Amino acid sequence: MHSFNRLGGYGFVVPVGSEDQVYFSAEDIEGGDTTLSEGQQVTFVLVLGEGRFEAKELRI
């Protein structure tokens, strides 16, 4: 589950088994397509960013 702001180029995903949203940037979406649809299933890697976890290497 996630939300994506196309104009801002960022969004949030919710890891399975969690209720906490994790930030991601459109630059971290792999495969050439830099947009996602709300609710679309994705895989990603969690990394510790500047004081928070961020999702990287997003794949559809």
Protein Blocks (a to p, Z undefined) as FASTA:
>chain_A
ZZddfknopacdddehiabdcdddfklpghhiacdcehiacdddddddehiacdehiaZZ
